[in-house]
Amino acid sequence: MFSAVGRWTIAGARFAGSSTLLLAESGSYLFRGKLRALLTLRHIAQIGFDSLPISCLTLLFGGMVLSLHTVKLFMRFGASEYVGGMVGVSIARELGPVLTSVVVAARVGSAMAAELGTMKVTEQIDALRAMATSPAEYLVLPRVLATACALPLLTLYTEACGVVGALAVAAWQGVTSREFFASMARFLEPSDFFGGLLKTVVFGVIVALVGCRQGLQTTGGAAGVGRATTSSVVISISLIYGSNYLLSWLILTLWP
Amino acid sequence: MADSDTVAVSCAAQLVNVGWAADGLPGQGKEILKGVSLKIPAGGLVGVMGPSGAGKTTLLRLMAGLLRPTRGRAFLFGADITDMPEAKLNSLRRRTGFVFQSAALFDSMTVLENVAFPLLEHARLSKREAAQKADEKLRLVGLEGVGHLMPAQLSGGMQKRVGIARALSLDPELILYDEPTGELDPMAAEAVESVIKDLQAKMGVTCVLVSHDVRAVLRLSEMAAVLHEGQIVAVGSPDELAGCDHRVVRAMLSRQTRAV
């Protein structure tokens, strides 16, 4: 029992240390003006394009389910004019940022871990270093920046899908679209919206950094790549949930 | 090579009493290299041979600064790289070419893009100029007209030669070959050997060749070292090694003779 706790503590400290060093190293290239703009834009396009369908689908149904429960409950108390506001605030603050980030962690973070892991076990990472190119500059920085930029943009689309899904179900249950949007306008503050997008920037850094870190630490051939891929998803999602609580608390403290 | 523990500025690379352990702890049972000293004179072709697991690849990686010694000192072009920061080490790596055992070509790039990669990164050439120079390097290793192919479309021997062309792209002063003929059929191995020999003769580049293929090392090298269980047990010219009475050297050479 104690040895297991000790192992987990050491593994956690090792993960935190190496991730911080990787972030600091790749960040140092950004401050030295060594940003590969074209490569970063290519990653933004790829992340956005690859994740858009599944993210939109997730939020569409997420919004629909949320609306279904909210309408049923609120109508029981004759409060259908609050449905739009409740659904809108939930999607903007939590559902949109968190669900989109989780989808991107599964879709993009795992792909990063698999790609970099394969490069590691086939000596391509060492080849980069031998050719005097830093993996942190060439591989990590563009991916971290691209994910941090693409995730808020992606969230805009997915939140729109979530609202559409919620509106469709609310209308089917007897809430008019006018009532729905009026409620949203009444309750939804700009801080709800921007606070949510701000969270996705942090989640983007987490997803890409964990994916790259797990990929670069891969050992043990194909099985190692599999382990790196799975662990990148598990760690990213856990960190998204944990940091979401802290960020929500921070945002609510700053903009009560 | 007798005074291999003294640091020579004229050497392309040098290891002085170097040890390396995967867990970073010097002097433990898990040490892969155990106090290795070796000088690579500028302009020469030095071979390092030994059985699998003797620490040959580790030794080569220590010379390129891809691994750092857990004890002893490593020098590249006279500079101590033992604790040198990566950013500073990169300026020395630009003068060095590394041919990996697996070729380590970027599988998302074409052959031409692979060879042009170091040029675009460091030589401040336009894409067109880099492509022209990469084409030249591919011609040099006998690979014309394959620039548009992906690495996966090439045979093992061709991939090795692309790896050599990529290592040559920045006109390095030192090339480190890790098992360049390993896992190749005799024909492909012979083609790679002749490329290495030609390049060294034509360009006068310093070469370090690491291989378990005794025949290839003795045929190509002017000087060879025998590595066994993390230690260098013999150093000398191929003729000197033929007369060496160390049991490991004799065993390696007799196995080789039987194979021929």
Interface residues (C-beta under 8 A of the other chain):
Chain A: M119 T122 E123 Q124 D126 A127 R129 A130 M131 A132 T133 S134
Chain B: R61 A64 L66 E86 A87 N90 S91 R93 R94 T96 F98 F100 Q101 S102 A104 L105 F106 D107 F117 P118 E121 H122 R166
